[in-house]
Amino acid sequence: MSENKTGLLQHFFYSQKMAPYVFVLPFLLSFFLFFFWPSLQTIFMSFHRVYGLNNMEFIGLKNYARLNNIHFFNAVRTNTIYVFFCICTIIPVSLILAVLLNTKFIHGRNVFRAIVFIPSLTSVIVAGVAFRLIFGSLPSALANWFLSFAGIGPVNWTMNAWSGMVILLFLVIWRITGIYMIYFLSALQAIPEELYESADIDGAGTVGKFFRITLPLVKPTSIYVLTLVVFEGYRMFSESFVFWQDGNPGDIGLTITRYIYQEAFHQNDMGFGSAIGITMLFIVLLINLIQLNSFGLFKKDA
């Protein structure tokens, strides 16, 4: 009997039909355990006032009605401005660096690629501590020291909305550009060299080849990178936390995820925190759907 069971198990695991399901099973288990089930629990808690693990009171849409407050709107505004400037800076810089470091005329390309990519391996907290020192409020801080040569007095970077956004952008550009550069490098190296040779024969210049060949052929990667930038921008937490550890004066640097953290864990209001999280999910989903539709991904072929 045991031999029959062993034979069935061997047949099951060594079957070509079952092999794909066996390989994908760890992902499915982790997905349902760490994403799908917590998401369902979050939706459930967003309609309740949570007193404890098994002590909840159904209150309908009251948690969502509480989103009509200045702090939530400030958090959404901060994230939206942050995402906008990330799109306007990270994607062009990453693409330009990828194009430059993909040319054969630059010697030591691999060294420069490594230099650009290495910051992405740095912890957000470690990098944030370094940037807090660089953008300190003292006149001797590195950023203020450079500004002094232009006759500009010391700036208290974390106490102003515009300067707070500047240091957040500097940190994310320094850390993330290398990752997206690798994505664009992969897309550029997949473009057939014959296309550029044909363009050279037709007399096309560098700029013309970039806009007529490179940009159209890296469009799928650009859409993917844009989706990642939007998603990462709206879920940004560590960058804000490292600069404003003791709170957000005047909601400077307050992000949606930071607001969830404050309400759910500082104020012990898990129901309201869940409502904020579900709202953020729908905001990101809506933006991505609009973005994908604008690129024509939902249009049927004629």
For each residue, the residues with C-beta under 8 A, 3 or more apart:
1: 4 5
2: 5 6
3: 6 7
4: 1 7 8
5: 1 2 8 9
6: 2 3 9 10
7: 3 4 10 11
8: 4 5 11 12
9: 5 6 12 13
10: 6 7 13 14
11: 7 8 14 15
12: 8 9 15 18
13: 9 10 18 19 22
14: 10 11 19
15: 11 12 18 19
16: 19
17: 20
18: 12 13 15 21 22
19: 13 14 15 16 22 23
20: 17 23 24
21: 18 24 25
22: 13 18 19 25
23: 19 20 26
24: 20 21 27 28
25: 21 22 28 29
26: 23 29 30
27: 24 30 31
28: 24 25 31 32
29: 25 26 32 33
30: 26 27 33 34 35
31: 27 28 34 35 36
32: 28 29 35 36 37
33: 29 30 36 37
34: 30 31 37 38
35: 30 31 32 38 39
36: 31 32 33 39 40
37: 32 33 34 40 41
38: 34 35 41 42
39: 35 36 42 43
40: 36 37 43 44
41: 37 38 44 45
42: 38 39 45 46 274 277 278
43: 39 40 46 47 274 278
44: 40 41 47 48
45: 41 42 48 50 56 270 271 274
46: 42 43 63 64 271 274 275 277 278
47: 43 44 58 59 60 61 63 271
48: 44 45 56 57 58 59 63 271
49: 56 57 59 62 63 271
50: 45 55 56 269 270 271
51: 55 56 57
52: 55
53:
54:
55: 50 51 52
56: 45 48 49 50 51 271
57: 48 49 51
58: 47 48
59: 47 48 49 62 63 271
60: 47
61: 47 64 65
62: 49 59 65 66
63: 46 47 48 49 59 66 67 271 272 274 275
64: 46 61 67 275 279
65: 61 62 68
66: 62 63 69 272 275
67: 63 64 72 275 276 279
68: 65 72
69: 66 72 73
70: 73 74 251
71: 74 75 251 254 259
72: 67 68 69 75 76 256 259 276
73: 69 70 76 77
74: 70 71 77 78 251 254
75: 71 72 78 79 251 254 255 256 258 259
76: 72 73 79 80 256 283
77: 73 74 80 81
78: 74 75 81 82 165 251 253 254 255
79: 75 76 82 83 233 234 236 255 256
80: 76 77 83 84
81: 77 78 84 85 165
82: 78 79 85 86 165 168 169 233 236 255
83: 79 80 86 87 229 230 233 234
84: 80 81 87 88
85: 81 82 88 89 165 169
86: 82 83 89 90 169 172 173 229 232 233
87: 83 84 90 91 226 229 230 233
88: 84 85 91 92
89: 85 86 92 93 169 173
90: 86 87 93 94 172 173 176 177 180 229
91: 87 88 94 95 180 222 225 226 229
92: 88 89 95 96
93: 89 90 96 97 173 177
94: 90 91 97 98 177 180 181 183 184 225
95: 91 92 98 99 184 218 222
96: 92 93 99 100
97: 93 94 100 101 116 177 181 184
98: 94 95 101 102 181 182 184 185 187 188
99: 95 96 102 103 184 188 210 214
100: 96 97 103 106
101: 97 98 106 109 112 113 116 181 185
102: 98 99 109 185 188 189
103: 99 100 106 109
104:
105:
106: 100 101 103 109 112
107:
108: 111 112
109: 101 102 103 106 112 113
110: 113 114
111: 108 114 115
112: 101 106 108 109 115 116
113: 101 109 110 116 117 181 182 185
114: 110 111 117 118
115: 111 112 118
116: 97 101 112 113 119 177 178 181
117: 113 114 120 121 178 179 181 182
118: 114 115 121 122 178
119: 116 122 127 174 175 177 178
120: 117 175 176 177 178 179
121: 117 118
122: 118 119 126 127 175
123: 126 127
124: 127 128 175 238 239 242
125: 128 129 238 242
126: 122 123 129 130
127: 119 122 123 124 130 131 171 174 175
128: 124 125 131 132 171 238 239 242 243
129: 125 126 132 133 242
130: 126 127 133 134
131: 127 128 134 135 167 170 171 174 242 243
132: 128 129 135 136 242 243
133: 129 130 136 141 142
134: 130 131 141 142 143
135: 131 132 141 142 143 157 158 163 167 170
136: 132 133 140 141 143 144 157
137: 141 144 154 155 156 157 158 159
138: 141 144 154
139: 144 145 148 153 154
140: 136 144 145
141: 133 134 135 136 137 138 144 145 154
142: 133 134 135 145 146
143: 134 135 136 146 147 155 157
144: 136 137 138 139 140 141 147 148 154 155
145: 139 140 141 142 148 149
146: 142 143 149 150
147: 143 144 150 152 153 154 155
148: 139 144 145 151 152 153 154
149: 145 146
150: 146 147
151: 148
152: 147 148 155
153: 139 147 148
154: 137 138 139 141 144 147 148
155: 137 143 144 147 152 160 163
156: 137 159 160 163
157: 135 136 137 143 160 163 164 166 167
158: 135 137 163 164 167 243 244 252 253
159: 137 156 163 164 249 252
160: 155 156 157 163 164 252
161: 164 165 250 252
162: 165 166
163: 135 155 156 157 158 159 160 166 167
164: 157 158 159 160 161 167 168 243 244 252 253
165: 78 81 82 85 161 162 168 169
166: 157 162 163 169 170
167: 131 135 157 158 163 164 170 171 243
168: 82 164 165 171 172 236 239 240 243 253
169: 82 85 86 89 165 166 172 173
170: 131 135 166 167 173 174
171: 127 128 131 167 168 174 175 239
172: 86 90 168 169 175 176 236 239
173: 86 89 90 93 169 170 176 177
174: 119 127 131 170 171 177
175: 119 120 122 124 127 171 172 178
176: 90 120 172 173 179 180 232
177: 90 93 94 97 116 119 120 173 174 180 181
178: 116 117 118 119 120 175 181 182
179: 117 120 176 182 183
180: 90 91 94 176 177 183 184 225 228 229
181: 94 97 98 101 113 116 117 177 178 184 185
182: 98 113 117 178 179 185 186
183: 94 179 180 186 187 221 224 225
184: 94 95 97 98 99 180 181 187 188 218 221 225
185: 98 101 102 113 181 182 188 189
186: 182 183 189 190 221
187: 98 183 184 190 191 217 218 220 221
188: 98 99 102 184 185 191 214 218
189: 102 185 186
190: 186 187 217
191: 187 188 195 196 213 214 217 218
192: 195
193: 196 197
194: 197 198
195: 191 192 198 199 213 217
196: 191 193 199 200 209 213
197: 193 194 200 201
198: 194 195 201 202
199: 195 196 202 204 208 209 212 213
200: 196 197 203 204
201: 197 198
202: 198 199
203: 200
204: 199 200 208 209 212
205: 208 209
206: 209 210
207: 210 211
208: 199 204 205 211 212
209: 196 199 204 205 206 212 213 214
210: 99 206 207 213 214 215
211: 207 208 214 215
212: 199 204 208 209 215 216
213: 191 195 196 199 209 210 216 217
214: 99 188 191 209 210 211 217 218
215: 210 211 212 218 219 222
216: 212 213 219
217: 187 190 191 195 213 214
218: 95 184 187 188 191 214 215 221 222
219: 215 216 222 223 295
220: 187 223 224
221: 183 184 186 187 218 224 225
222: 91 95 215 218 219 225 226
223: 219 220 226 227 291 292 295 297
224: 183 220 221 227 228
225: 91 94 180 183 184 221 222 228 229
226: 87 91 222 223 229 230 291
227: 223 224 230 231 288 291 292
228: 180 224 225 231 232
229: 83 86 87 90 91 180 225 226 232 233
230: 83 87 226 227 233 234 284 287 288 291
231: 227 228 234 235 284 288
232: 86 176 228 229 235 236
233: 79 82 83 86 87 229 230 236
234: 79 83 230 231 256 257 280 283 284 287
235: 231 232 256 257 280 284
236: 79 82 168 172 232 233 239 240 255 257
237: 240 241 255 257 258 261
238: 124 125 128 241 242
239: 124 128 168 171 172 236 242 243
240: 168 236 237 243 244 248 253 254 255 257 258
241: 237 238 244 245 258 261
242: 124 125 128 129 131 132 238 239 245
243: 128 131 132 158 164 167 168 239 240 253
244: 158 164 240 241 247 248 249 252 253 254
245: 241 242
246:
247: 244
248: 240 244 251 252 253 254 258
249: 159 244 252
250: 161
251: 70 71 74 75 78 248 254
252: 158 159 160 161 164 244 248 249
253: 78 158 164 168 240 243 244 248 258
254: 71 74 75 78 240 244 248 251 258 259
255: 75 78 79 82 236 237 240 258 259
256: 72 75 76 79 234 235 259 260 276 280 283
257: 234 235 236 237 240 260 261 280
258: 75 237 240 241 248 253 254 255 261 262
259: 71 72 75 254 255 256 262 263 276
260: 256 257 263 264 273 276 277 280
261: 237 241 257 258 264 265 266 273
262: 258 259 265 266 267
263: 259 260 266 267 269 272 273 276
264: 260 261 267 268 269 270 272 273 274 276
265: 261 262 268 273
266: 261 262 263
267: 262 263 264 272
268: 264 265
269: 50 263 264 272 273
270: 45 50 264 273 274
271: 45 46 47 48 49 50 56 59 63 274 275
272: 63 66 263 264 267 269 275 276
273: 260 261 263 264 265 269 270 276 277
274: 42 43 45 46 63 264 270 271 277 278
275: 46 63 64 66 67 271 272 278 279
276: 67 72 256 259 260 263 264 272 273 279 280
277: 42 46 260 273 274 280 281
278: 42 43 46 274 275 281 282
279: 64 67 275 276 282 283
280: 234 235 256 257 260 276 277 283 284
281: 277 278 284 285
282: 278 279 285 286
283: 76 234 256 279 280 286 287
284: 230 231 234 235 280 281 287 288
285: 281 282 288 289
286: 282 283 289 290
287: 230 234 283 284 290 291
288: 227 230 231 284 285 291 292
289: 285 286 292 293
290: 286 287 293 294
291: 223 226 227 230 287 288 294 295
292: 223 227 288 289 295 297 298
293: 289 290 296 297 298 299
294: 290 291
295: 219 223 291 292
296: 293 299
297: 223 292 293
298: 292 293
299: 293 296
300:
301:
302:
